[in-house]
């Protein structure tokens, strides 16, 4: 089982011809309200990739919280634990998506910012019953730290997706078995624009394994000095929202299954690519069959031609 501890949001998505510059107003061509939050996205991604998933999150006592609760009840999660906060509203994300699928996102955490270390401690049995712990950073950093500490104490493989990026202490990093920043987050964490160098810097700070994701460019994996490039997949991109969450969820699912890490990253790359082929975050998360089919297509491409 995978335990995901993280955020749940309502996403407000506007399609635009191009993303606005500073101080600029642009007209949108399409509006949609959907479900998001990195925690919920990754929980659903892991479930669709074939894992049993428990999910711990905190909603507001409002209409958006009720919408999310009803939605998550239909997503095949093994055990959604949805706490409520009477004072803060459910989190909201405002997303702009341009014609090429690139996006800009602003998040108002709301009740996600009220998920506390005590909340995690009170559900320790979830951690003890899991194989993999997956957390992100749309919840308070002290809550992330407590979840990782308990995960390590209970012998889980701990995965941290450091998004949105924020400074991370060596004490926290030493609790992380697999860190999954994208190129931008890796640069923010290390100051390096080279994903390979950034990966080495982060392992030098105590992380067991670092996987820097580069979209269609694949991912760079290191557990020390040597860096392995795992190629990505190219598909026709409609909306890149949620692609990183698809990667993290599929990676956690493969790790929980016992798949070797390079193969797990290949599956995660495929999931991230497939997620860009649909609109919205959770709506576009691929199934295990879809992921495996895309991976098999690459294997067929690599096979030598048959002699006649």
C-alpha positions in Angstrom: 0.0 0.0 0.0 1.0 3.6 -0.7 0.2 6.4 1.8 -0.1 9.8 0.2 -0.1 12.8 2.6 -0.9 16.0 0.9 -3.2 18.7 -0.5 -6.7 18.7 -2.1 -7.9 21.6 -4.2 -10.5 22.8 -6.6 -8.8 23.9 -9.8 -10.1 26.9 -11.8 -8.7 26.5 -15.3 -8.6 29.1 -18.1 -7.4 28.3 -21.6 -5.5 31.2 -23.3 -3.7 31.7 -26.6 -0.6 32.7 -24.7 0.4 33.2 -21.1 0.3 36.8 -19.9 3.4 38.9 -19.2 3.8 40.9 -16.0 0.9 43.3 -15.5 -0.8 42.1 -18.7 -4.4 41.0 -19.2 -5.2 38.3 -21.8 -8.6 37.0 -22.9 -9.4 33.3 -22.2 -11.2 31.0 -24.6 -12.3 28.3 -22.2 -13.0 27.9 -18.5 -13.4 24.7 -16.5 -13.6 23.8 -12.9 -12.0 20.5 -11.9 -10.3 18.7 -9.1 -6.6 19.1 -8.1 -4.1 19.5 -5.4 -0.8 17.7 -5.7 -1.6 15.3 -2.9 -5.0 14.2 -4.5 -3.5 14.2 -8.0 -0.7 11.9 -6.9 -3.0 9.6 -4.9 -5.2 9.2 -7.9 -2.3 8.8 -10.3 -0.9 6.0 -8.1 -4.2 4.3 -7.8 -4.7 4.3 -11.6 -1.2 3.0 -12.0 -2.3 -0.1 -10.1 -1.5 0.6 -6.4 -3.6 0.3 -3.3 -3.6 3.9 -2.0 -4.5 5.5 1.3 -4.8 9.3 1.3 -4.6 11.8 4.2 -5.7 15.4 3.5 -7.6 18.3 5.1 -10.6 20.0 3.5 -12.6 23.1 4.5 -16.1 22.8 5.9 -17.5 24.3 2.8 -19.2 23.4 -0.5 -15.8 22.8 -2.3 -14.8 20.4 0.5 -18.0 18.4 -0.1 -17.4 18.3 -3.8 -13.9 16.9 -3.3 -15.2 14.4 -0.8 -17.8 13.1 -3.2 -15.3 13.0 -6.1 -12.6 11.1 -4.2 -15.1 8.5 -3.1 -15.4 7.5 -6.8 -11.7 7.4 -7.6 -10.8 3.9 -6.4 -8.7 5.0 -3.4 -8.4 2.2 -0.8 -8.8 4.6 2.2 -9.3 8.4 1.8 -9.0 10.1 5.2 -10.4 13.6 4.7 -10.2 15.8 7.8 -12.2 19.0 8.1 -11.2 22.5 9.2 -14.1 24.8 10.3 -12.1 28.1 10.0 -10.3 27.9 6.6 -11.8 27.2 3.2 -10.8 24.3 0.9 -7.8 25.0 -1.2 -8.1 26.6 -4.6 -5.7 26.7 -7.6 -6.0 29.2 -10.5 -4.4 27.8 -13.6 -3.8 29.4 -17.0 -3.0 27.0 -19.9 -1.8 28.2 -23.3 -2.2 26.6 -26.8 1.0 24.6 -26.4 0.0 23.1 -23.1 2.3 25.3 -20.9 0.8 26.7 -17.7 1.0 29.2 -14.9 -0.5 28.3 -11.5 -1.3 30.2 -8.4 -2.5 28.2 -5.3 -4.4 29.4 -2.3 -3.7 26.6 0.2 -6.6 27.3 2.6 -7.3 24.2 4.7 -4.2 22.4 3.3 -2.2 24.8 5.4 -3.9 23.5 8.5 -2.8 19.8 8.1 -0.7 19.5 11.1 2.0 17.1 12.5 -0.5 16.1 15.1 -3.0 15.1 12.3 -0.3 12.8 10.9 0.6 11.4 14.3 -3.0 10.5 15.0 -3.1 8.4 11.9 0.2 6.6 12.5 -1.5 3.2 11.8 -1.8 4.3 8.1 2.0 4.8 7.9 2.7 1.5 9.7 0.5 -0.4 7.3 2.1 1.0 4.1 5.2 0.2 2.0 5.7 3.6 0.4 5.1 7.1 1.7 4.6 9.9 -0.9 4.4 13.6 0.2 4.6 17.0 -1.5 4.9 20.6 -0.3 1.5 22.1 -0.6 1.1 21.4 3.1 3.2 22.8 6.0 6.8 21.9 6.0 6.6 20.7 9.6 3.9 18.3 8.6 6.0 17.0 5.7 8.9 16.5 8.2 6.7 14.6 10.6 5.3 12.4 7.9 8.9 11.6 6.6 10.1 11.0 10.2 7.3 8.5 10.9 7.8 6.9 7.5 11.5 6.3 8.1 10.7 5.0 11.6 8.2 2.5 10.2 10.6 1.3 7.5 8.8 2.8 4.5 10.4 3.9 1.3 9.9 7.7 1.5 9.3 9.8 -1.6 9.2 13.6 -1.5 8.1 15.6 -4.5 9.5 19.1 -3.5 6.8 21.2 -5.2 6.3 24.0 -4.8 10.0 24.3 -4.1 11.2 25.7 -0.7 14.5 25.5 1.2 15.0 22.1 2.7 17.2 21.4 5.7 19.8 18.5 5.7 17.8 16.9 8.6 14.7 16.7 6.3 16.6 15.6 3.3 18.2 12.7 5.2 14.7 11.3 5.7 14.1 11.1 2.0 14.8 8.0 0.1 13.7 9.4 -3.4 13.5 13.1 -4.1 11.7 14.1 -7.4 12.2 17.7 -8.3 11.7 19.0 -11.8 14.4 21.1 -13.5 13.1 24.4 -12.1 12.7 23.0 -8.6 16.1 21.4 -8.7 17.6 24.8 -9.7 15.8 26.5 -6.9 17.1 24.0 -4.4 20.7 24.0 -5.6 21.3 27.1 -7.7 22.5 24.9 -10.6 20.8 25.0 -14.0 22.4 21.6 -14.9 20.0 18.9 -13.8 22.8 16.3 -13.6 24.8 18.6 -11.3 21.8 19.5 -9.3 21.1 15.8 -8.7 24.6 15.3 -7.5 24.4 18.3 -5.1 21.2 17.0 -3.6 22.5 13.5 -3.0 25.5 15.2 -1.4 23.1 16.8 1.1 21.9 13.4 2.3 19.1 12.3 0.0 19.3 8.6 -0.9 18.2 8.9 -4.6 17.5 12.0 -6.7 15.4 11.9 -9.8 15.3 15.3 -11.7 12.4 15.3 -14.2 12.8 17.2 -17.5 9.4 16.7 -19.2 9.8 15.2 -22.7 13.6 15.1 -22.0 13.1 12.3 -19.6 14.7 12.2 -16.1 18.1 12.1 -14.5 18.7 9.5 -11.8 21.6 9.4 -9.3 22.3 7.7 -6.1 25.8 9.3 -5.8 28.3 10.4 -8.4 27.0 8.5 -11.5 24.0 9.9 -13.3 21.7 7.8 -15.4 19.5 9.4 -18.1 16.1 7.7 -18.5 14.6 8.9 -21.8 11.1 10.5 -21.9 8.2 10.0 -24.2 6.9 12.5 -26.7 3.1 12.7 -27.3 0.9 15.5 -28.6 0.6 17.8 -25.6 -2.8 19.5 -24.8 -2.3 20.5 -21.1 0.8 19.9 -19.0 -1.1 20.4 -15.7 -0.6 17.4 -13.5 2.2 15.8 -15.5 4.6 15.9 -12.6 2.0 14.5 -10.3 1.3 11.7 -12.8 5.1 11.0 -12.7 5.3 10.9 -8.9 2.2 8.7 -8.5 3.3 6.2 -11.1 6.8 6.1 -9.7 5.4 5.4 -6.2 3.2 2.7 -7.6 6.1 1.0 -9.4 8.4 1.3 -6.3 5.7 -0.3 -4.1 5.4 -3.1 -6.7 9.1 -3.8 -6.4 10.0 -2.7 -9.9 13.7 -1.8 -10.4 14.3 1.9 -10.2 15.2 2.6 -13.8 12.2 0.7 -15.0 10.0 2.5 -12.4 11.2 5.8 -13.8 10.5 4.7 -17.3 6.9 3.9 -16.3 6.7 7.3 -14.5 8.0 9.1 -17.6 5.3 7.4 -19.7 2.6 8.4 -17.1 3.8 12.0 -17.2 3.7 12.1 -21.0 0.3 10.5 -21.2 -1.1 13.0 -18.6 -0.3 15.9 -21.0 -2.5 14.4 -23.7 -5.7 15.3 -21.9 -7.1 18.4 -20.2 -7.1 18.9 -16.4 -5.1 17.2 -13.7 -6.9 14.3 -12.3 -9.0 13.7 -15.4 -5.9 13.0 -17.5 -4.1 10.6 -15.1 -3.4 7.4 -17.2 -4.3 3.8 -16.3 -1.7 1.1 -15.7 -2.7 -0.5 -19.1 -2.1 2.9 -20.9 1.3 3.3 -19.2 2.4 -0.3 -20.0 1.2 0.0 -23.6 3.3 3.2 -24.2 6.4 1.5 -22.6 5.9 -1.6 -24.8 5.7 0.7 -27.9 9.2 1.9 -27.1 10.5 -1.7 -26.7 9.0 -2.5 -30.2 10.8 0.5 -31.7 14.1 -0.7 -30.3 13.7 -4.2 -31.6 16.0 -4.9 -34.7 14.2 -5.3 -38.0 13.4 -8.9 -39.0 15.3 -10.2 -42.0 13.2 -11.4 -44.8 
